[in-house]
Amino acid sequence: MDLSSSSYSTSIVESGDTDTTWRGTTGQRRSWQISCGDVVDRDRCLTVTVDRGRVVLVGPPGETAVLSYDQLVQLRAALREAADQAER
């Protein structure tokens, strides 16, 4: 399967929190949603969140997440930012 020609959306939705314990280069962000698809081309998303110093990756319930190259780059960036926050 050639993921580079995938038609999946590549947006990252960032959600914030006003709690001042979440700061740094990522601002107040504690959660990232990365658009992806499943094996039958339905729109789905992966969620990366930081919870009590741990990074949590939540996939589509009961599904397989299929990511294009661009979506994989966004997931990698979200995981890096979440890891930076988790170690604070």
C-alpha positions as CSV (number, residue, x, y, z in Angstrom):
1,M,0.0,0.0,0.0
2,D,1.4,3.4,-1.0
3,L,0.6,5.7,2.0
4,S,2.2,8.7,0.3
5,S,-0.7,9.0,-2.1
6,S,-3.4,8.6,0.5
7,S,-6.3,11.0,0.5
8,Y,-6.7,11.1,4.3
9,S,-6.9,14.5,6.0
10,T,-3.7,15.6,7.7
11,S,-4.9,18.1,10.3
12,I,-3.9,18.1,14.0
13,V,-6.5,19.5,16.4
14,E,-4.9,20.8,19.5
15,S,-6.9,21.1,22.7
16,G,-5.7,23.2,25.6
17,D,-6.1,23.5,29.3
18,T,-5.7,26.6,31.4
19,D,-3.9,24.8,34.2
20,T,-0.6,26.6,34.7
21,T,1.3,23.3,35.3
22,W,1.3,22.7,31.5
23,R,3.8,25.1,30.0
24,G,6.8,25.3,27.7
25,T,7.2,25.4,24.0
26,T,4.0,23.6,23.5
27,G,2.1,26.2,25.5
28,Q,-0.9,25.0,27.5
29,R,-1.6,22.0,25.2
30,R,-2.3,18.6,26.8
31,S,-4.0,16.7,24.0
32,W,-3.4,16.3,20.2
33,Q,-5.8,14.7,17.7
34,I,-4.3,13.4,14.5
35,S,-6.7,12.5,11.7
36,C,-6.3,9.1,10.1
37,G,-8.3,6.4,8.4
38,D,-9.1,2.8,9.0
39,V,-8.6,-0.2,6.7
40,V,-11.9,0.6,4.9
41,D,-11.1,4.3,4.4
42,R,-13.4,5.7,7.1
43,D,-12.3,8.9,8.8
44,R,-10.9,8.2,12.3
45,C,-8.4,9.9,14.6
46,L,-5.6,9.1,17.0
47,T,-5.4,11.0,20.3
48,V,-2.2,11.7,22.1
49,T,-2.5,13.1,25.6
50,V,-0.4,13.7,28.7
51,D,-1.8,12.3,32.0
52,R,0.2,12.6,35.3
53,G,3.6,12.5,33.6
54,R,2.7,9.7,31.1
55,V,2.0,9.9,27.4
56,V,-1.2,8.1,26.4
57,L,-2.0,7.1,22.8
58,V,-5.6,6.3,22.1
59,G,-6.6,4.7,18.8
60,P,-10.0,4.4,17.1
61,P,-12.0,2.0,19.3
62,G,-11.8,-1.5,17.9
63,E,-10.2,-0.3,14.7
64,T,-6.8,-0.2,13.0
65,A,-5.4,3.3,12.4
66,V,-4.0,3.8,8.9
67,L,-1.7,6.8,8.5
68,S,-0.4,8.6,5.5
69,Y,3.2,9.8,5.5
70,D,2.1,13.3,6.5
71,Q,-0.1,12.0,9.3
72,L,2.8,9.9,10.6
73,V,5.0,13.0,10.7
74,Q,2.3,14.8,12.7
75,L,1.9,11.9,15.1
76,R,5.7,11.8,15.6
77,A,5.7,15.6,16.4
78,A,2.7,15.2,18.8
79,L,4.5,12.3,20.6
80,R,7.7,14.4,20.9
81,E,5.8,17.3,22.4
82,A,3.8,15.1,24.7
83,A,7.0,13.4,25.9
84,D,8.6,16.8,26.6
85,Q,5.6,17.7,28.7
86,A,5.5,14.4,30.5
87,E,9.0,14.7,31.8
88,R,8.4,18.1,33.4
